[in-house]
Amino acid sequence: MEQSTLKIEGMTCGHCKSAVKTALKELEGVSDVEVNLEEGTANVSYDPSTVSVSAMNEAVEEQGYDIV
C-alpha cells in the first residue's frame, strides 16, 4: 500500500467531503480515504498496481472539484 495526499479545491461542506470520499473509495485498489475539509485534502491509501494517482484525480474532478 502507498499513501498519497490530493490537494482539492472547491470543497465547502459535508456533502462535498462525502462526495469526494465516496468517489475515491469506489475505485478498485483504494483501501482508505480520509478527507479534511478545512485543509482541502484527501489522504488516500491505495495499491499502485491497481489504481493510479491520475485515476484518483479524475474521480475527484468528475465530482466537480479541482485538483491543485
QUIWO-V221930 format. One record per helix or strand of 2 or more residues. SS is the DSSP state (H for helix, E for strand). FROM is the first residue (numbers start at 1). LEN is the number of residues. Records with the same first field share a line. If there is no record, write none. Layout:
SS = FROM-LEN, FROM-LEN
This chain:
E = 2-8, 30-7, 41-6, 66-2
H = 14-12, 53-10
